[in-house]
């Protein structure tokens, strides 16, 4: 039987912010580096807004209250960018 896939080592230890990307350090020693371009809210956020983050989801997620952004370590490890906005329709 395969386990649930939850690995305590995949909890967020720290987050670092660069010019074009941010990095998430995990408790198991891995670091995930992701471009801001994948997450428009982070791309357009100020440095102050980016640095105002907190752990959420039992430590498996990151929340930025000032920009209402939530990311999970699971999604980051899969390389999942933010979903593209759906085009709006003018049809009635």
PyMOL Python script that loads the backbone (N, CA, C, O; Angstrom):
from pymol import cmd

cmd.read_pdbstr("""\
ATOM      1  N   UNK A   1       0.846  -1.182   0.000  1.00  0.00           N
ATOM      2  CA  UNK A   1       0.000   0.000   0.000  1.00  0.00           C
ATOM      3  C   UNK A   1       0.882   1.232   0.000  1.00  0.00           C
ATOM      4  O   UNK A   1       1.870   1.298   0.731  1.00  0.00           O
ATOM      5  N   UNK A   2       0.527   2.199  -0.812  1.00  0.00           N
ATOM      6  CA  UNK A   2       1.280   3.443  -0.898  1.00  0.00           C
ATOM      7  C   UNK A   2       0.764   4.385   0.178  1.00  0.00           C
ATOM      8  O   UNK A   2      -0.440   4.462   0.422  1.00  0.00           O
ATOM      9  N   UNK A   3       1.695   5.110   0.830  1.00  0.00           N
ATOM     10  CA  UNK A   3       1.327   6.047   1.885  1.00  0.00           C
ATOM     11  C   UNK A   3       0.571   7.241   1.352  1.00  0.00           C
ATOM     12  O   UNK A   3       0.331   7.350   0.150  1.00  0.00           O
ATOM     13  N   UNK A   4       0.195   8.138   2.249  1.00  0.00           N
ATOM     14  CA  UNK A   4      -0.613   9.297   1.887  1.00  0.00           C
ATOM     15  C   UNK A   4       0.158  10.334   1.098  1.00  0.00           C
ATOM     16  O   UNK A   4      -0.443  11.241   0.523  1.00  0.00           O
ATOM     17  N   UNK A   5       1.472  10.220   1.058  1.00  0.00           N
ATOM     18  CA  UNK A   5       2.255  11.193   0.318  1.00  0.00           C
ATOM     19  C   UNK A   5       2.657  12.397   1.138  1.00  0.00           C
ATOM     20  O   UNK A   5       3.438  13.225   0.669  1.00  0.00           O
ATOM     21  N   UNK A   6       2.147  12.516   2.348  1.00  0.00           N
ATOM     22  CA  UNK A   6       2.511  13.636   3.203  1.00  0.00           C
ATOM     23  C   UNK A   6       3.839  13.331   3.863  1.00  0.00           C
ATOM     24  O   UNK A   6       4.009  12.294   4.503  1.00  0.00           O
ATOM     25  N   UNK A   7       4.768  14.243   3.700  1.00  0.00           N
ATOM     26  CA  UNK A   7       6.110  14.091   4.248  1.00  0.00           C
ATOM     27  C   UNK A   7       6.381  15.288   5.144  1.00  0.00           C
ATOM     28  O   UNK A   7       6.418  16.421   4.666  1.00  0.00           O
ATOM     29  N   UNK A   8       6.571  15.054   6.433  1.00  0.00           N
ATOM     30  CA  UNK A   8       6.791  16.148   7.375  1.00  0.00           C
ATOM     31  C   UNK A   8       7.978  17.015   6.981  1.00  0.00           C
ATOM     32  O   UNK A   8       8.024  18.196   7.327  1.00  0.00           O
ATOM     33  N   UNK A   9       8.940  16.443   6.261  1.00  0.00           N
ATOM     34  CA  UNK A   9      10.096  17.209   5.816  1.00  0.00           C
ATOM     35  C   UNK A   9       9.766  18.249   4.763  1.00  0.00           C
ATOM     36  O   UNK A   9      10.594  19.110   4.465  1.00  0.00           O
ATOM     37  N   UNK A  10       8.563  18.183   4.190  1.00  0.00           N
ATOM     38  CA  UNK A  10       8.154  19.133   3.167  1.00  0.00           C
ATOM     39  C   UNK A  10       7.503  20.379   3.751  1.00  0.00           C
ATOM     40  O   UNK A  10       6.917  21.182   3.025  1.00  0.00           O
ATOM     41  N   UNK A  11       7.609  20.535   5.061  1.00  0.00           N
ATOM     42  CA  UNK A  11       7.107  21.745   5.696  1.00  0.00           C
ATOM     43  C   UNK A  11       8.060  22.906   5.426  1.00  0.00           C
ATOM     44  O   UNK A  11       9.261  22.712   5.239  1.00  0.00           O
ATOM     45  N   UNK A  12       7.503  24.114   5.408  1.00  0.00           N
ATOM     46  CA  UNK A  12       8.270  25.333   5.143  1.00  0.00           C
ATOM     47  C   UNK A  12       9.153  25.672   6.335  1.00  0.00           C
ATOM     48  O   UNK A  12       8.685  25.758   7.471  1.00  0.00           O
ATOM     49  N   UNK A  13      10.428  25.862   6.057  1.00  0.00           N
ATOM     50  CA  UNK A  13      11.375  26.322   7.080  1.00  0.00           C
ATOM     51  C   UNK A  13      11.577  27.828   6.968  1.00  0.00           C
ATOM     52  O   UNK A  13      11.531  28.541   7.971  1.00  0.00           O
ATOM     53  N   UNK A  14      11.805  28.318   5.730  1.00  0.00           N
ATOM     54  CA  UNK A  14      12.054  29.744   5.515  1.00  0.00           C
ATOM     55  C   UNK A  14      11.767  30.086   4.059  1.00  0.00           C
ATOM     56  O   UNK A  14      11.696  29.203   3.204  1.00  0.00           O
ATOM     57  N   UNK A  15      11.604  31.372   3.790  1.00  0.00           N
ATOM     58  CA  UNK A  15      11.376  31.862   2.432  1.00  0.00           C
ATOM     59  C   UNK A  15      12.335  33.020   2.195  1.00  0.00           C
ATOM     60  O   UNK A  15      12.494  33.890   3.051  1.00  0.00           O
ATOM     61  N   UNK A  16      12.977  33.026   1.022  1.00  0.00           N
ATOM     62  CA  UNK A  16      13.943  34.069   0.647  1.00  0.00           C
ATOM     63  C   UNK A  16      13.507  34.678  -0.677  1.00  0.00           C
ATOM     64  O   UNK A  16      12.957  33.988  -1.535  1.00  0.00           O
ATOM     65  N   UNK A  17      13.754  35.969  -0.838  1.00  0.00           N
ATOM     66  CA  UNK A  17      13.284  36.688  -2.009  1.00  0.00           C
ATOM     67  C   UNK A  17      14.441  37.299  -2.777  1.00  0.00           C
ATOM     68  O   UNK A  17      15.255  38.030  -2.214  1.00  0.00           O
ATOM     69  N   UNK A  18      14.509  36.993  -4.073  1.00  0.00           N
ATOM     70  CA  UNK A  18      15.519  37.556  -4.948  1.00  0.00           C
ATOM     71  C   UNK A  18      14.893  38.570  -5.887  1.00  0.00           C
ATOM     72  O   UNK A  18      13.764  39.013  -5.676  1.00  0.00           O
ATOM     73  N   UNK A  19      15.630  38.932  -6.918  1.00  0.00           N
ATOM     74  CA  UNK A  19      15.140  39.927  -7.865  1.00  0.00           C
ATOM     75  C   UNK A  19      14.046  39.370  -8.771  1.00  0.00           C
ATOM     76  O   UNK A  19      13.033  40.030  -9.001  1.00  0.00           O
ATOM     77  N   UNK A  20      14.248  38.153  -9.288  1.00  0.00           N
ATOM     78  CA  UNK A  20      13.311  37.565 -10.237  1.00  0.00           C
ATOM     79  C   UNK A  20      12.628  36.298  -9.748  1.00  0.00           C
ATOM     80  O   UNK A  20      11.743  35.773 -10.424  1.00  0.00           O
ATOM     81  N   UNK A  21      13.029  35.799  -8.579  1.00  0.00           N
ATOM     82  CA  UNK A  21      12.512  34.525  -8.080  1.00  0.00           C
ATOM     83  C   UNK A  21      12.556  34.517  -6.555  1.00  0.00           C
ATOM     84  O   UNK A  21      13.222  35.337  -5.924  1.00  0.00           O
ATOM     85  N   UNK A  22      11.823  33.562  -5.989  1.00  0.00           N
ATOM     86  CA  UNK A  22      11.888  33.364  -4.540  1.00  0.00           C
ATOM     87  C   UNK A  22      12.227  31.910  -4.272  1.00  0.00           C
ATOM     88  O   UNK A  22      11.993  31.043  -5.114  1.00  0.00           O
ATOM     89  N   UNK A  23      12.778  31.648  -3.102  1.00  0.00           N
ATOM     90  CA  UNK A  23      13.185  30.297  -2.720  1.00  0.00           C
ATOM     91  C   UNK A  23      12.530  29.923  -1.413  1.00  0.00           C
ATOM     92  O   UNK A  23      12.402  30.740  -0.500  1.00  0.00           O
ATOM     93  N   UNK A  24      12.114  28.666  -1.339  1.00  0.00           N
ATOM     94  CA  UNK A  24      11.489  28.134  -0.133  1.00  0.00           C
ATOM     95  C   UNK A  24      12.376  27.011   0.392  1.00  0.00           C
ATOM     96  O   UNK A  24      12.605  26.015  -0.293  1.00  0.00           O
ATOM     97  N   UNK A  25      12.869  27.182   1.609  1.00  0.00           N
ATOM     98  CA  UNK A  25      13.653  26.138   2.270  1.00  0.00           C
ATOM     99  C   UNK A  25      12.686  25.212   2.995  1.00  0.00           C
ATOM    100  O   UNK A  25      11.800  25.663   3.721  1.00  0.00           O
ATOM    101  N   UNK A  26      12.867  23.912   2.787  1.00  0.00           N
ATOM    102  CA  UNK A  26      12.037  22.907   3.454  1.00  0.00           C
ATOM    103  C   UNK A  26      12.800  22.306   4.634  1.00  0.00           C
ATOM    104  O   UNK A  26      14.029  22.350   4.681  1.00  0.00           O
ATOM    105  N   UNK A  27      12.058  21.750   5.574  1.00  0.00           N
ATOM    106  CA  UNK A  27      12.683  21.149   6.758  1.00  0.00           C
ATOM    107  C   UNK A  27      13.609  19.994   6.403  1.00  0.00           C
ATOM    108  O   UNK A  27      14.546  19.713   7.152  1.00  0.00           O
ATOM    109  N   UNK A  28      13.371  19.307   5.268  1.00  0.00           N
ATOM    110  CA  UNK A  28      14.218  18.173   4.913  1.00  0.00           C
ATOM    111  C   UNK A  28      15.518  18.577   4.223  1.00  0.00           C
ATOM    112  O   UNK A  28      16.291  17.715   3.805  1.00  0.00           O
ATOM    113  N   UNK A  29      15.765  19.889   4.100  1.00  0.00           N
ATOM    114  CA  UNK A  29      17.016  20.371   3.527  1.00  0.00           C
ATOM    115  C   UNK A  29      16.923  20.798   2.081  1.00  0.00           C
ATOM    116  O   UNK A  29      17.852  21.422   1.567  1.00  0.00           O
ATOM    117  N   UNK A  30      15.825  20.478   1.404  1.00  0.00           N
ATOM    118  CA  UNK A  30      15.665  20.912   0.016  1.00  0.00           C
ATOM    119  C   UNK A  30      15.290  22.380  -0.055  1.00  0.00           C
ATOM    120  O   UNK A  30      14.714  22.935   0.880  1.00  0.00           O
ATOM    121  N   UNK A  31      15.628  23.006  -1.185  1.00  0.00           N
ATOM    122  CA  UNK A  31      15.232  24.380  -1.475  1.00  0.00           C
ATOM    123  C   UNK A  31      14.574  24.400  -2.843  1.00  0.00           C
ATOM    124  O   UNK A  31      15.115  23.874  -3.815  1.00  0.00           O
ATOM    125  N   UNK A  32      13.398  25.016  -2.907  1.00  0.00           N
ATOM    126  CA  UNK A  32      12.656  25.156  -4.157  1.00  0.00           C
ATOM    127  C   UNK A  32      12.785  26.612  -4.586  1.00  0.00           C
ATOM    128  O   UNK A  32      12.484  27.514  -3.804  1.00  0.00           O
ATOM    129  N   UNK A  33      13.228  26.852  -5.815  1.00  0.00           N
ATOM    130  CA  UNK A  33      13.321  28.213  -6.337  1.00  0.00           C
ATOM    131  C   UNK A  33      12.342  28.354  -7.486  1.00  0.00           C
ATOM    132  O   UNK A  33      12.323  27.540  -8.410  1.00  0.00           O
ATOM    133  N   UNK A  34      11.522  29.407  -7.416  1.00  0.00           N
ATOM    134  CA  UNK A  34      10.426  29.593  -8.350  1.00  0.00           C
ATOM    135  C   UNK A  34      10.418  31.035  -8.858  1.00  0.00           C
ATOM    136  O   UNK A  34      10.620  31.960  -8.071  1.00  0.00           O
ATOM    137  N   UNK A  35      10.188  31.246 -10.161  1.00  0.00           N
ATOM    138  CA  UNK A  35      10.129  32.615 -10.684  1.00  0.00           C
ATOM    139  C   UNK A  35       8.841  33.315 -10.257  1.00  0.00           C
ATOM    140  O   UNK A  35       7.779  32.696 -10.188  1.00  0.00           O
ATOM    141  N   UNK A  36       8.948  34.610  -9.972  1.00  0.00           N
ATOM    142  CA  UNK A  36       7.753  35.396  -9.644  1.00  0.00           C
ATOM    143  C   UNK A  36       6.750  35.365 -10.799  1.00  0.00           C
ATOM    144  O   UNK A  36       5.543  35.448 -10.574  1.00  0.00           O
ATOM    145  N   UNK A  37       7.241  35.248 -12.025  1.00  0.00           N
ATOM    146  CA  UNK A  37       6.367  35.265 -13.203  1.00  0.00           C
ATOM    147  C   UNK A  37       5.294  34.175 -13.134  1.00  0.00           C
ATOM    148  O   UNK A  37       4.238  34.314 -13.751  1.00  0.00           O
ATOM    149  N   UNK A  38       5.549  33.100 -12.395  1.00  0.00           N
ATOM    150  CA  UNK A  38       4.552  32.042 -12.245  1.00  0.00           C
ATOM    151  C   UNK A  38       3.393  32.458 -11.344  1.00  0.00           C
ATOM    152  O   UNK A  38       2.319  31.859 -11.401  1.00  0.00           O
ATOM    153  N   UNK A  39       3.599  33.469 -10.520  1.00  0.00           N
ATOM    154  CA  UNK A  39       2.600  33.887  -9.539  1.00  0.00           C
ATOM    155  C   UNK A  39       2.424  35.398  -9.643  1.00  0.00           C
ATOM    156  O   UNK A  39       3.135  36.145  -8.972  1.00  0.00           O
ATOM    157  N   UNK A  40       1.481  35.863 -10.479  1.00  0.00           N
ATOM    158  CA  UNK A  40       1.318  37.298 -10.739  1.00  0.00           C
ATOM    159  C   UNK A  40       1.159  38.163  -9.496  1.00  0.00           C
ATOM    160  O   UNK A  40       1.638  39.297  -9.476  1.00  0.00           O
ATOM    161  N   UNK A  41       0.505  37.660  -8.471  1.00  0.00           N
ATOM    162  CA  UNK A  41       0.350  38.473  -7.256  1.00  0.00           C
ATOM    163  C   UNK A  41       1.709  38.750  -6.617  1.00  0.00           C
ATOM    164  O   UNK A  41       1.956  39.855  -6.135  1.00  0.00           O
ATOM    165  N   UNK A  42       2.579  37.759  -6.612  1.00  0.00           N
ATOM    166  CA  UNK A  42       3.929  37.975  -6.074  1.00  0.00           C
ATOM    167  C   UNK A  42       4.762  38.830  -7.024  1.00  0.00           C
ATOM    168  O   UNK A  42       5.560  39.655  -6.576  1.00  0.00           O
ATOM    169  N   UNK A  43       4.585  38.641  -8.325  1.00  0.00           N
ATOM    170  CA  UNK A  43       5.318  39.415  -9.315  1.00  0.00           C
ATOM    171  C   UNK A  43       5.052  40.905  -9.144  1.00  0.00           C
ATOM    172  O   UNK A  43       5.972  41.718  -9.236  1.00  0.00           O
ATOM    173  N   UNK A  44       3.795  41.264  -8.896  1.00  0.00           N
ATOM    174  CA  UNK A  44       3.402  42.670  -8.805  1.00  0.00           C
ATOM    175  C   UNK A  44       3.435  43.215  -7.373  1.00  0.00           C
ATOM    176  O   UNK A  44       3.138  44.389  -7.152  1.00  0.00           O
ATOM    177  N   UNK A  45       3.785  42.391  -6.424  1.00  0.00           N
ATOM    178  CA  UNK A  45       3.848  42.822  -5.020  1.00  0.00           C
ATOM    179  C   UNK A  45       5.120  43.635  -4.765  1.00  0.00           C
ATOM    180  O   UNK A  45       6.118  43.502  -5.474  1.00  0.00           O
ATOM    181  N   UNK A  46       5.056  44.468  -3.747  1.00  0.00           N
ATOM    182  CA  UNK A  46       6.244  45.201  -3.318  1.00  0.00           C
ATOM    183  C   UNK A  46       7.135  44.261  -2.508  1.00  0.00           C
ATOM    184  O   UNK A  46       6.688  43.208  -2.055  1.00  0.00           O
ATOM    185  N   UNK A  47       8.374  44.642  -2.334  1.00  0.00           N
ATOM    186  CA  UNK A  47       9.293  43.851  -1.510  1.00  0.00           C
ATOM    187  C   UNK A  47       8.741  43.698  -0.095  1.00  0.00           C
ATOM    188  O   UNK A  47       8.882  42.640   0.518  1.00  0.00           O
ATOM    189  N   UNK A  48       8.121  44.743   0.418  1.00  0.00           N
ATOM    190  CA  UNK A  48       7.537  44.692   1.765  1.00  0.00           C
ATOM    191  C   UNK A  48       6.389  43.688   1.824  1.00  0.00           C
ATOM    192  O   UNK A  48       6.280  42.936   2.792  1.00  0.00           O
ATOM    193  N   UNK A  49       5.537  43.665   0.808  1.00  0.00           N
ATOM    194  CA  UNK A  49       4.429  42.705   0.774  1.00  0.00           C
ATOM    195  C   UNK A  49       4.945  41.277   0.668  1.00  0.00           C
ATOM    196  O   UNK A  49       4.407  40.375   1.309  1.00  0.00           O
ATOM    197  N   UNK A  50       5.981  41.066  -0.133  1.00  0.00           N
ATOM    198  CA  UNK A  50       6.546  39.719  -0.266  1.00  0.00           C
ATOM    199  C   UNK A  50       7.125  39.230   1.052  1.00  0.00           C
ATOM    200  O   UNK A  50       6.960  38.066   1.419  1.00  0.00           O
ATOM    201  N   UNK A  51       7.799  40.119   1.756  1.00  0.00           N
ATOM    202  CA  UNK A  51       8.466  39.704   2.997  1.00  0.00           C
ATOM    203  C   UNK A  51       7.482  39.463   4.138  1.00  0.00           C
ATOM    204  O   UNK A  51       7.863  38.905   5.167  1.00  0.00           O
ATOM    205  N   UNK A  52       6.222  39.874   3.976  1.00  0.00           N
ATOM    206  CA  UNK A  52       5.193  39.668   4.995  1.00  0.00           C
ATOM    207  C   UNK A  52       4.462  38.359   4.713  1.00  0.00           C
ATOM    208  O   UNK A  52       3.341  38.363   4.204  1.00  0.00           O
ATOM    209  N   UNK A  53       5.105  37.236   5.047  1.00  0.00           N
ATOM    210  CA  UNK A  53       4.528  35.921   4.812  1.00  0.00           C
ATOM    211  C   UNK A  53       4.411  35.173   6.122  1.00  0.00           C
ATOM    212  O   UNK A  53       5.055  35.522   7.112  1.00  0.00           O
ATOM    213  N   UNK A  54       3.584  34.142   6.120  1.00  0.00           N
ATOM    214  CA  UNK A  54       3.429  33.280   7.299  1.00  0.00           C
ATOM    215  C   UNK A  54       3.173  31.851   6.840  1.00  0.00           C
ATOM    216  O   UNK A  54       2.667  31.617   5.743  1.00  0.00           O
ATOM    217  N   UNK A  55       3.526  30.912   7.685  1.00  0.00           N
ATOM    218  CA  UNK A  55       3.232  29.499   7.404  1.00  0.00           C
ATOM    219  C   UNK A  55       1.736  29.270   7.600  1.00  0.00           C
ATOM    220  O   UNK A  55       1.108  29.880   8.465  1.00  0.00           O
ATOM    221  N   UNK A  56       1.182  28.387   6.786  1.00  0.00           N
ATOM    222  CA  UNK A  56      -0.224  28.022   6.938  1.00  0.00           C
ATOM    223  C   UNK A  56      -0.365  26.547   6.591  1.00  0.00           C
ATOM    224  O   UNK A  56       0.611  25.902   6.208  1.00  0.00           O
ATOM    225  N   UNK A  57      -1.551  26.020   6.720  1.00  0.00           N
ATOM    226  CA  UNK A  57      -1.785  24.621   6.351  1.00  0.00           C
ATOM    227  C   UNK A  57      -0.925  23.650   7.133  1.00  0.00           C
ATOM    228  O   UNK A  57      -0.421  22.674   6.576  1.00  0.00           O
ATOM    229  N   UNK A  58      -0.755  23.909   8.420  1.00  0.00           N
ATOM    230  CA  UNK A  58       0.052  23.021   9.250  1.00  0.00           C
ATOM    231  C   UNK A  58       1.535  23.058   8.910  1.00  0.00           C
ATOM    232  O   UNK A  58       2.277  22.136   9.248  1.00  0.00           O
ATOM    233  N   UNK A  59       1.969  24.132   8.236  1.00  0.00           N
ATOM    234  CA  UNK A  59       3.374  24.270   7.873  1.00  0.00           C
ATOM    235  C   UNK A  59       3.669  23.865   6.445  1.00  0.00           C
ATOM    236  O   UNK A  59       4.793  24.034   5.974  1.00  0.00           O
ATOM    237  N   UNK A  60       2.655  23.321   5.733  1.00  0.00           N
ATOM    238  CA  UNK A  60       2.835  22.884   4.353  1.00  0.00           C
ATOM    239  C   UNK A  60       2.464  23.971   3.345  1.00  0.00           C
ATOM    240  O   UNK A  60       2.419  23.715   2.141  1.00  0.00           O
ATOM    241  N   UNK A  61       2.202  25.171   3.832  1.00  0.00           N
ATOM    242  CA  UNK A  61       1.827  26.257   2.933  1.00  0.00           C
ATOM    243  C   UNK A  61       2.415  27.583   3.371  1.00  0.00           C
ATOM    244  O   UNK A  61       2.935  27.729   4.477  1.00  0.00           O
ATOM    245  N   UNK A  62       2.315  28.550   2.462  1.00  0.00           N
ATOM    246  CA  UNK A  62       2.779  29.914   2.709  1.00  0.00           C
ATOM    247  C   UNK A  62       1.623  30.843   2.378  1.00  0.00           C
ATOM    248  O   UNK A  62       0.976  30.693   1.342  1.00  0.00           O
ATOM    249  N   UNK A  63       1.366  31.801   3.257  1.00  0.00           N
ATOM    250  CA  UNK A  63       0.290  32.779   3.060  1.00  0.00           C
ATOM    251  C   UNK A  63       0.874  34.178   3.120  1.00  0.00           C
ATOM    252  O   UNK A  63       1.649  34.505   4.018  1.00  0.00           O
ATOM    253  N   UNK A  64       0.490  35.004   2.147  1.00  0.00           N
ATOM    254  CA  UNK A  64       0.853  36.422   2.126  1.00  0.00           C
ATOM    255  C   UNK A  64      -0.432  37.205   2.359  1.00  0.00           C
ATOM    256  O   UNK A  64      -1.217  37.374   1.427  1.00  0.00           O
ATOM    257  N   UNK A  65      -0.670  37.691   3.589  1.00  0.00           N
ATOM    258  CA  UNK A  65      -1.935  38.353   3.890  1.00  0.00           C
ATOM    259  C   UNK A  65      -2.171  39.637   3.102  1.00  0.00           C
ATOM    260  O   UNK A  65      -3.313  39.933   2.747  1.00  0.00           O
ATOM    261  N   UNK A  66      -1.131  40.398   2.822  1.00  0.00           N
ATOM    262  CA  UNK A  66      -1.295  41.675   2.137  1.00  0.00           C
ATOM    263  C   UNK A  66      -1.698  41.559   0.677  1.00  0.00           C
ATOM    264  O   UNK A  66      -2.232  42.510   0.105  1.00  0.00           O
ATOM    265  N   UNK A  67      -1.449  40.406   0.067  1.00  0.00           N
ATOM    266  CA  UNK A  67      -1.804  40.227  -1.347  1.00  0.00           C
ATOM    267  C   UNK A  67      -2.745  39.042  -1.556  1.00  0.00           C
ATOM    268  O   UNK A  67      -3.060  38.685  -2.690  1.00  0.00           O
ATOM    269  N   UNK A  68      -3.187  38.439  -0.461  1.00  0.00           N
ATOM    270  CA  UNK A  68      -4.127  37.314  -0.483  1.00  0.00           C
ATOM    271  C   UNK A  68      -3.640  36.185  -1.398  1.00  0.00           C
ATOM    272  O   UNK A  68      -4.375  35.714  -2.266  1.00  0.00           O
ATOM    273  N   UNK A  69      -2.397  35.762  -1.190  1.00  0.00           N
ATOM    274  CA  UNK A  69      -1.799  34.671  -1.967  1.00  0.00           C
ATOM    275  C   UNK A  69      -1.489  33.520  -1.023  1.00  0.00           C
ATOM    276  O   UNK A  69      -0.984  33.728   0.081  1.00  0.00           O
ATOM    277  N   UNK A  70      -1.793  32.308  -1.464  1.00  0.00           N
ATOM    278  CA  UNK A  70      -1.499  31.091  -0.710  1.00  0.00           C
ATOM    279  C   UNK A  70      -0.848  30.092  -1.662  1.00  0.00           C
ATOM    280  O   UNK A  70      -1.359  29.844  -2.754  1.00  0.00           O
ATOM    281  N   UNK A  71       0.276  29.522  -1.245  1.00  0.00           N
ATOM    282  CA  UNK A  71       0.953  28.496  -2.026  1.00  0.00           C
ATOM    283  C   UNK A  71       1.245  27.305  -1.121  1.00  0.00           C
ATOM    284  O   UNK A  71       1.520  27.473   0.067  1.00  0.00           O
ATOM    285  N   UNK A  72       1.184  26.112  -1.683  1.00  0.00           N
ATOM    286  CA  UNK A  72       1.505  24.909  -0.917  1.00  0.00           C
ATOM    287  C   UNK A  72       2.854  24.374  -1.362  1.00  0.00           C
ATOM    288  O   UNK A  72       3.261  24.563  -2.508  1.00  0.00           O
ATOM    289  N   UNK A  73       3.542  23.706  -0.451  1.00  0.00           N
ATOM    290  CA  UNK A  73       4.805  23.079  -0.846  1.00  0.00           C
ATOM    291  C   UNK A  73       4.537  21.980  -1.872  1.00  0.00           C
ATOM    292  O   UNK A  73       5.371  21.741  -2.745  1.00  0.00           O
ATOM    293  N   UNK A  74       3.405  21.319  -1.783  1.00  0.00           N
ATOM    294  CA  UNK A  74       3.059  20.293  -2.762  1.00  0.00           C
ATOM    295  C   UNK A  74       3.020  20.883  -4.173  1.00  0.00           C
ATOM    296  O   UNK A  74       3.597  20.316  -5.101  1.00  0.00           O
ATOM    297  N   UNK A  75       2.339  22.021  -4.333  1.00  0.00           N
ATOM    298  CA  UNK A  75       2.259  22.669  -5.634  1.00  0.00           C
ATOM    299  C   UNK A  75       3.611  23.165  -6.114  1.00  0.00           C
ATOM    300  O   UNK A  75       3.936  23.053  -7.296  1.00  0.00           O
ATOM    301  N   UNK A  76       4.398  23.712  -5.199  1.00  0.00           N
ATOM    302  CA  UNK A  76       5.734  24.188  -5.566  1.00  0.00           C
ATOM    303  C   UNK A  76       6.615  23.029  -6.022  1.00  0.00           C
ATOM    304  O   UNK A  76       7.355  23.156  -6.998  1.00  0.00           O
ATOM    305  N   UNK A  77       6.539  21.908  -5.323  1.00  0.00           N
ATOM    306  CA  UNK A  77       7.344  20.745  -5.694  1.00  0.00           C
ATOM    307  C   UNK A  77       6.915  20.164  -7.043  1.00  0.00           C
ATOM    308  O   UNK A  77       7.742  19.618  -7.772  1.00  0.00           O
ATOM    309  N   UNK A  78       5.641  20.279  -7.373  1.00  0.00           N
ATOM    310  CA  UNK A  78       5.148  19.799  -8.673  1.00  0.00           C
ATOM    311  C   UNK A  78       5.480  20.767  -9.793  1.00  0.00           C
ATOM    312  O   UNK A  78       5.362  20.422 -10.969  1.00  0.00           O
ATOM    313  N   UNK A  79       5.902  22.001  -9.431  1.00  0.00           N
ATOM    314  CA  UNK A  79       6.181  23.009 -10.447  1.00  0.00           C
ATOM    315  C   UNK A  79       4.912  23.578 -11.042  1.00  0.00           C
ATOM    316  O   UNK A  79       4.835  23.841 -12.242  1.00  0.00           O
ATOM    317  N   UNK A  80       3.914  23.767 -10.186  1.00  0.00           N
ATOM    318  CA  UNK A  80       2.607  24.231 -10.645  1.00  0.00           C
ATOM    319  C   UNK A  80       2.491  25.752 -10.549  1.00  0.00           C
ATOM    320  O   UNK A  80       2.384  26.289  -9.447  1.00  0.00           O
ATOM    321  N   UNK A  81       2.512  26.465 -11.699  1.00  0.00           N
ATOM    322  CA  UNK A  81       2.292  27.909 -11.655  1.00  0.00           C
ATOM    323  C   UNK A  81       0.832  28.225 -11.344  1.00  0.00           C
ATOM    324  O   UNK A  81      -0.026  27.343 -11.375  1.00  0.00           O
ATOM    325  N   UNK A  82       0.565  29.488 -11.044  1.00  0.00           N
ATOM    326  CA  UNK A  82      -0.807  29.912 -10.768  1.00  0.00           C
ATOM    327  C   UNK A  82      -1.665  29.669 -11.995  1.00  0.00           C
ATOM    328  O   UNK A  82      -1.183  29.802 -13.120  1.00  0.00           O
ATOM    329  N   UNK A  83      -2.941  29.310 -11.798  1.00  0.00           N
ATOM    330  CA  UNK A  83      -3.829  29.113 -12.945  1.00  0.00           C
ATOM    331  C   UNK A  83      -3.993  30.419 -13.724  1.00  0.00           C
ATOM    332  O   UNK A  83      -4.003  31.504 -13.142  1.00  0.00           O
ATOM    333  N   UNK A  84      -4.119  30.301 -15.037  1.00  0.00           N
ATOM    334  CA  UNK A  84      -4.354  31.475 -15.882  1.00  0.00           C
ATOM    335  C   UNK A  84      -5.779  31.958 -15.646  1.00  0.00           C
ATOM    336  O   UNK A  84      -6.692  31.143 -15.512  1.00  0.00           O
ATOM    337  N   UNK A  85      -5.984  33.292 -15.592  1.00  0.00           N
ATOM    338  CA  UNK A  85      -7.359  33.799 -15.439  1.00  0.00           C
ATOM    339  C   UNK A  85      -8.203  33.404 -16.647  1.00  0.00           C
ATOM    340  O   UNK A  85      -7.739  33.418 -17.787  1.00  0.00           O
ATOM    341  N   UNK A  86      -9.423  33.061 -16.370  1.00  0.00           N
ATOM    342  CA  UNK A  86     -10.338  32.693 -17.459  1.00  0.00           C
ATOM    343  C   UNK A  86     -10.821  33.955 -18.148  1.00  0.00           C
ATOM    344  O   UNK A  86     -11.135  34.940 -17.480  1.00  0.00           O
ATOM    345  N   UNK A  87     -10.886  33.945 -19.473  1.00  0.00           N
ATOM    346  CA  UNK A  87     -11.411  35.122 -20.181  1.00  0.00           C
ATOM    347  C   UNK A  87     -12.872  35.341 -19.820  1.00  0.00           C
ATOM    348  O   UNK A  87     -13.633  34.389 -19.648  1.00  0.00           O
ATOM    349  N   UNK A  88     -13.246  36.586 -19.710  1.00  0.00           N
ATOM    350  CA  UNK A  88     -14.645  36.894 -19.405  1.00  0.00           C
ATOM    351  C   UNK A  88     -15.419  36.967 -20.706  1.00  0.00           C
ATOM    352  O   UNK A  88     -14.885  37.351 -21.747  1.00  0.00           O
ATOM    353  N   UNK A  89     -16.663  36.600 -20.629  1.00  0.00           N
ATOM    354  CA  UNK A  89     -17.515  36.598 -21.806  1.00  0.00           C
ATOM    355  C   UNK A  89     -18.512  37.721 -21.690  1.00  0.00           C
ATOM    356  O   UNK A  89     -19.052  37.969 -20.612  1.00  0.00           O
ATOM    357  N   UNK A  90     -18.759  38.400 -22.784  1.00  0.00           N
ATOM    358  CA  UNK A  90     -19.749  39.471 -22.806  1.00  0.00           C
ATOM    359  C   UNK A  90     -21.112  38.952 -23.236  1.00  0.00           C
ATOM    360  O   UNK A  90     -22.071  39.721 -23.295  1.00  0.00           O
ATOM    361  N   UNK A  91     -21.214  37.673 -23.534  1.00  0.00           N
ATOM    362  CA  UNK A  91     -22.488  37.085 -23.961  1.00  0.00           C
ATOM    363  C   UNK A  91     -23.462  37.006 -22.809  1.00  0.00           C
ATOM    364  O   UNK A  91     -23.060  36.753 -21.673  1.00  0.00           O
ATOM    365  N   UNK A  92     -24.720  37.215 -23.078  1.00  0.00           N
ATOM    366  CA  UNK A  92     -25.741  37.131 -22.022  1.00  0.00           C
ATOM    367  C   UNK A  92     -26.603  35.942 -22.250  1.00  0.00           C
ATOM    368  O   UNK A  92     -27.524  35.689 -21.474  1.00  0.00           O
TER     369      UNK A  92
END
""", "prot")
cmd.dss("prot")
cmd.show_as("cartoon", "prot")
cmd.util.cbc("prot")
cmd.orient("prot")
